[in-house]
Amino acid sequence: MYDVIIVGAGPSGTTAALYASRLGLNAILLDKSTFPRDKICGDALSGKTVRVLRDLNLLESVKGLEGATIERITFGSPGNQQFDVQLKGSEQNDYITEGYVIPRKVFDNFLFQRASEVTETRQGFNVKDLIKDGDNVAGVEGVNSDGQLEQIEAPIIMGADGPNSIVSRKMDLYEMDMKNTAVALRCYYKGVEGLTNQIELHYLEEVNPGYFWLFPAGNGTANIGIGLSKDEAKKKDRNLRDILDQVINSDRFKGRFKNAEAMEKPVGWNLPLGRIKRANHGNGYMLLGDAAGLVDPFTGEGIGNAMVSGMYASRVASKAIKLNNYKDDIFEEYDSLLWNELGGELRTSSKLADLARHSFLLNFVINRAVRNKGVRDIISGMLSQEISKDDLSRPSFYFKILFS
């Protein structure tokens, strides 16, 4: 009998396992894959990721992994203007000074191995159903690596198993919300020119309302891709691969790709955006990361939010174990902690994503940022979280961006 079963060993699940161990919980971490395994993603590690890694005493080890160190972010407009934002915060004030791009095959395996040192893990375990005890979830049933059906029991289940979460489906919480789900396409390239210490987000007419990303991924490779809402993608008369090819061969980028070579066929996946607040808990369970729909609507980044959800889920699980209470009301605290931390940023990102749908406004803001250091400093403050969540929610904040 375990205290917690964590379904899914991506960043949210492994983070939950690491914090569960710190809190003295007897947890088991399950994943249907065998590590190391790839995960389709942009691979960028944000400020929240850095902070959680630092709190877990893992940051110095992560810095030594295969990948790239990031010190600035480049934003490009439909009108072919661009500006850089430096990550120039102060570590003394807990502001990030650098970020990282690490392939998920490397990063997720690193986290899984660290979790395996302190938590029981089972690879190749494919959860098929949930076990119920009255109205409470009380365990999982799945096929283990030997092909045998097996049941594992615990009073708390964490669904950290991605946008198609079996935990979410079995609790009737899963919904493919086309307006609040993005679709993205990733491809690794080698030989792309101009890769330095920056990640690039380009808001182009070819992709609108979405963006093209170009991230250095270490060893001369680049992680490139496009992302746009699933609803808008269905309206396009071209598929995503055609759009990506058009961007690569455009006047703006063909010079950088003239000697480049794709290392794989482009692969796509769905991103449940945090534009809306989805149900994320019930009697005996919580949903984490992509299963809870926490992807940033403006940048598409989800790793940091996923790791924050894992931290809070273990904190609330520890409280539930001490109180011997596994009803829905005890897990309401998880929802409150999560949205107090992420809600302001997700609402701001939703507004910025709405702005990005209008090429005129996007050109206007980026043109102002090109000419005005004050606007660049505001955006830098957003990224390093030097600007408070309260400020981000006020109309005056956007007035500053538009009219500084």
C-alpha positions in Angstrom: 0.0 0.0 0.0 1.5 3.3 -1.1 0.6 6.8 -0.1 0.7 8.1 -3.6 0.7 6.6 -7.1 2.1 9.0 -9.8 1.0 8.1 -13.3 3.4 9.6 -15.8 7.1 10.3 -15.4 7.5 13.5 -17.3 8.6 16.8 -15.5 5.4 17.1 -13.5 5.4 13.4 -12.3 9.1 13.3 -11.5 9.0 16.6 -9.7 6.0 15.3 -7.7 8.0 12.2 -6.8 11.1 14.2 -5.7 9.0 16.5 -3.4 7.0 13.5 -2.1 10.2 11.9 -1.0 11.3 15.1 0.6 8.0 15.2 2.5 8.3 11.5 3.7 5.6 10.1 1.4 5.8 6.5 0.2 5.2 7.0 -3.5 5.5 4.9 -6.7 6.1 6.5 -10.1 4.7 4.7 -13.2 5.3 5.3 -16.9 4.3 3.4 -19.9 7.6 4.2 -21.7 11.1 3.0 -21.0 13.7 5.8 -20.4 15.4 7.5 -22.1 12.6 8.3 -24.4 11.8 11.3 -26.7 9.0 13.8 -26.0 7.9 16.2 -28.6 8.5 19.7 -27.3 10.4 22.9 -27.9 12.8 21.8 -25.1 13.1 25.3 -23.5 13.4 25.5 -19.7 11.9 28.7 -18.3 12.5 30.7 -15.2 10.0 28.6 -13.2 11.8 25.5 -14.2 15.1 27.0 -13.1 13.6 27.9 -9.7 12.2 24.5 -9.0 15.5 22.8 -10.1 17.4 25.1 -7.7 15.0 24.3 -4.9 15.6 20.6 -5.5 19.4 21.1 -5.6 19.5 19.9 -9.2 20.3 23.1 -11.1 24.1 22.6 -11.2 23.7 19.1 -12.5 21.3 20.3 -15.2 23.8 22.9 -16.4 26.1 20.0 -17.3 23.6 18.2 -19.5 23.7 18.2 -23.3 21.9 21.4 -24.6 22.3 25.1 -24.8 22.5 28.0 -22.3 20.1 30.9 -23.1 20.8 34.5 -22.1 18.3 36.4 -24.3 15.1 36.0 -26.2 14.5 37.4 -29.7 11.0 38.4 -30.7 10.2 38.9 -34.4 7.2 40.7 -35.9 5.1 40.0 -39.1 6.7 43.2 -40.5 10.2 41.8 -40.2 11.2 43.8 -37.2 12.8 42.1 -34.2 14.3 42.9 -30.8 16.2 41.1 -28.1 15.3 40.8 -24.4 18.2 40.0 -22.1 17.7 37.7 -19.1 19.6 40.1 -16.8 17.9 39.5 -13.5 19.7 39.1 -10.1 20.0 35.7 -8.5 20.1 37.4 -5.1 16.6 38.6 -5.8 15.6 35.2 -7.2 15.3 36.5 -10.7 16.6 34.3 -13.4 19.9 35.2 -15.2 19.9 32.4 -17.7 17.7 29.7 -19.2 18.4 26.4 -21.0 17.3 24.4 -24.0 17.8 20.7 -23.3 16.3 17.9 -25.4 13.5 16.2 -23.5 15.1 12.8 -24.1 18.0 14.1 -22.0 16.2 16.3 -19.5 13.3 13.8 -18.7 15.7 10.9 -18.4 17.8 13.0 -15.9 14.8 13.8 -13.8 13.6 10.2 -13.9 17.0 8.9 -12.8 17.0 11.4 -9.9 13.5 10.3 -8.9 14.5 6.7 -9.1 17.1 7.3 -6.4 14.5 8.2 -3.9 11.2 6.7 -5.1 10.1 3.3 -6.4 9.6 3.5 -10.2 8.0 1.2 -12.7 8.8 1.6 -16.4 6.7 0.0 -19.1 3.6 0.1 -16.9 0.6 1.1 -19.0 -2.3 2.2 -16.8 -5.6 1.1 -18.3 -8.1 1.9 -15.5 -8.6 3.3 -12.0 -9.7 1.3 -9.0 -12.6 2.8 -7.0 -13.5 2.6 -3.3 -17.0 4.0 -3.3 -16.7 7.5 -4.6 -12.9 7.6 -4.1 -10.2 6.7 -6.5 -8.1 4.1 -4.6 -5.6 2.7 -7.1 -4.7 1.9 -10.7 -4.9 -1.2 -12.9 -2.6 -1.7 -15.8 -0.3 -3.9 -17.8 3.2 -4.2 -16.5 6.4 -4.7 -18.4 5.9 -8.5 -18.3 2.6 -8.1 -20.1 0.6 -9.1 -16.9 -2.4 -7.2 -15.6 -1.6 -5.7 -12.2 -3.3 -3.6 -9.6 -1.6 -1.1 -7.4 -3.4 0.7 -4.5 -3.0 4.0 -2.8 -5.4 6.6 -1.4 -4.0 9.4 -3.7 -3.5 9.2 -7.5 -1.6 11.9 -9.4 -2.4 12.1 -13.1 0.8 13.4 -14.6 0.2 11.6 -17.9 -0.1 14.3 -20.5 -2.9 15.9 -22.5 -4.6 12.5 -23.2 -4.4 11.6 -19.5 -6.0 8.2 -18.7 -6.8 9.5 -15.2 -8.6 12.5 -16.7 -10.5 10.3 -19.1 -11.6 7.8 -16.5 -12.8 10.6 -14.3 -14.8 12.1 -17.2 -12.7 15.4 -17.1 -11.1 15.1 -20.5 -12.4 17.4 -23.2 -10.8 18.3 -26.5 -11.5 22.0 -26.4 -10.5 23.2 -29.9 -10.4 26.9 -29.1 -8.1 26.3 -26.1 -5.8 23.7 -27.5 -2.8 24.4 -29.7 -1.2 22.1 -32.2 2.6 22.3 -32.8 5.1 20.7 -35.1 8.7 20.1 -34.2 11.8 19.2 -36.2 15.5 18.9 -35.2 17.9 20.5 -37.7 21.7 20.6 -38.0 23.6 23.3 -39.8 21.3 26.2 -39.1 23.2 29.5 -39.1 23.1 32.2 -36.5 22.6 30.0 -33.4 24.1 31.7 -30.4 22.8 32.2 -26.8 19.2 33.2 -27.8 15.9 31.5 -28.4 13.7 33.1 -31.1 10.0 33.5 -31.3 8.8 34.9 -34.7 5.2 35.9 -35.2 4.9 35.6 -38.9 2.1 36.1 -41.4 2.6 32.6 -42.7 1.7 31.2 -39.2 -0.6 33.8 -37.8 -2.2 33.5 -35.4 0.7 31.5 -34.1 4.5 31.6 -34.2 7.7 30.0 -35.5 10.3 29.1 -33.0 14.0 28.6 -33.5 16.0 27.3 -30.5 19.6 26.2 -30.2 19.7 22.7 -28.8 23.5 22.1 -28.4 26.1 20.4 -30.5 25.2 22.5 -33.5 21.6 21.4 -33.6 18.4 23.5 -33.6 14.9 22.7 -32.4 12.5 24.5 -34.8 8.8 24.4 -35.2 5.5 26.2 -35.5 2.5 26.4 -33.1 -1.0 27.7 -33.6 -4.4 27.0 -32.1 -6.1 23.8 -33.2 -9.2 25.7 -34.2 -7.2 28.0 -36.5 -5.1 25.1 -37.9 -8.3 23.4 -39.1 -9.2 26.6 -41.0 -5.9 26.7 -42.9 -5.9 25.4 -46.5 -2.3 24.0 -45.9 -1.1 21.5 -43.4 1.5 22.3 -40.8 4.4 20.7 -42.7 3.6 23.0 -45.7 3.5 26.0 -43.4 6.9 25.1 -41.9 8.4 24.5 -45.3 7.1 27.9 -46.4 8.7 29.6 -43.4 12.1 27.9 -43.9 12.2 28.8 -47.6 11.0 32.4 -47.1 13.3 35.4 -47.9 13.5 36.0 -44.1 15.0 32.5 -43.2 16.3 30.8 -46.3 19.8 32.1 -45.8 20.0 30.6 -42.4 18.8 27.2 -43.7 20.8 27.1 -46.9 23.3 24.5 -45.5 20.9 23.0 -43.0 19.7 19.4 -42.9 16.6 18.0 -41.1 17.5 15.2 -38.6 14.0 13.8 -38.5 10.6 14.1 -40.1 8.5 16.9 -38.5 6.4 15.5 -35.6 3.3 17.1 -34.1 1.4 17.1 -30.8 -1.4 18.9 -29.0 -0.9 21.5 -26.3 -3.8 22.1 -23.8 -3.6 25.8 -23.2 -4.0 27.5 -19.8 -6.5 30.0 -21.3 -9.2 28.5 -19.2 -9.3 26.9 -15.8 -10.0 23.2 -16.1 -11.1 20.9 -13.3 -8.0 19.3 -11.8 -9.0 17.3 -8.8 -11.6 15.1 -7.1 -12.0 12.4 -4.5 -8.5 10.8 -4.2 -6.8 12.4 -7.3 -5.2 15.4 -8.7 -4.2 16.3 -12.3 -0.8 17.7 -13.0 1.0 19.4 -15.9 -0.5 19.0 -19.4 -3.2 16.7 -17.9 -4.4 19.9 -16.1 -4.0 22.1 -19.1 -1.3 24.4 -18.0 0.6 25.3 -21.2 1.4 29.0 -21.6 -1.0 30.4 -24.3 1.6 32.9 -25.6 4.9 31.0 -25.7 3.7 27.4 -25.6 6.0 26.6 -22.7 4.7 24.0 -20.3 7.6 22.4 -18.4 7.9 25.1 -15.7 4.2 25.1 -15.0 4.2 21.3 -14.9 7.0 21.2 -12.4 5.2 23.8 -10.2 2.1 21.6 -10.3 4.1 18.6 -9.1 5.5 20.6 -6.2 2.1 21.7 -5.0 0.5 18.3 -5.6 3.0 16.6 -3.2 2.6 19.4 -0.7 -1.2 18.9 -0.6 -0.9 15.1 -0.7 1.3 15.2 2.4 -1.4 17.2 4.2 -4.1 14.7 3.1 -2.1 11.8 4.4 -1.7 13.5 7.8 -5.4 14.2 8.0 -6.4 10.9 6.6 -8.8 12.8 4.3 -8.9 12.1 0.6 -12.1 13.8 -0.3 -12.5 16.4 -3.0 -12.4 19.3 -0.5 -8.9 18.5 0.7 -7.6 18.8 -2.8 -9.2 22.2 -3.4 -6.1 23.6 -1.8 -4.0 22.2 -4.7 -6.2 24.1 -7.1 -5.9 27.3 -5.1 -2.1 27.1 -4.7 -1.7 26.3 -8.4 -3.8 29.1 -9.7 -2.5 31.7 -7.2 1.0 30.9 -8.6 0.1 30.6 -12.3 -3.2 32.3 -12.8 -1.9 35.9 -13.3 0.7 34.8 -15.8 -1.7 32.6 -17.8 -4.2 35.4 -18.0 -1.5 37.8 -19.2 -0.3 35.3 -21.7 -3.8 34.9 -23.0 -4.1 38.6 -23.5 -0.8 38.7 -25.3 -1.8 35.7 -27.4 -5.0 37.6 -28.4 -2.9 40.6 -29.3 -0.7 38.4 -31.5 -3.7 37.5 -33.6 -3.7 41.0 -35.0 -0.7 41.7 -37.2 -1.1 45.5 -36.9 -1.0 45.5 -33.1 1.8 43.0 -33.0 3.9 45.1 -35.5 3.1 48.2 -33.4 4.2 46.7 -30.1 7.4 45.1 -31.6 8.3 48.3 -33.5 8.0 50.2 -30.2 10.2 47.7 -28.4 12.8 48.0 -31.2 13.0 51.8 -30.6 12.2 52.0 -26.9 14.3 50.5 -24.2 11.5 51.1 -21.6 9.2 48.7 -23.5 12.0 46.1 -23.7 12.6 46.5 -20.0 8.9 45.9 -19.3 9.0 42.7 -21.4 12.2 41.6 -19.7 10.6 42.1 -16.3 7.7 39.9 -17.3 10.0 37.1 -18.3 12.2 37.3 -15.2 9.1 37.8 -13.0 10.5 41.1 -11.7 7.1 42.5 -12.5 4.4 41.4 -10.0 1.4 39.3 -11.0 -0.8 42.1 -9.7 0.8 44.6 -12.2 0.3 42.1 -15.0 -3.4 42.0 -14.4 -3.9 45.8 -14.6 -4.9 47.6 -17.8 -2.3 50.2 -17.0 0.4 47.6 -17.7 -0.7 47.2 -21.3 -1.0 51.0 -21.6 2.7 51.1 -20.7 3.6 48.7 -23.4 1.6 50.5 -26.1 2.4 54.0 -25.2 5.8 54.1 -23.3 
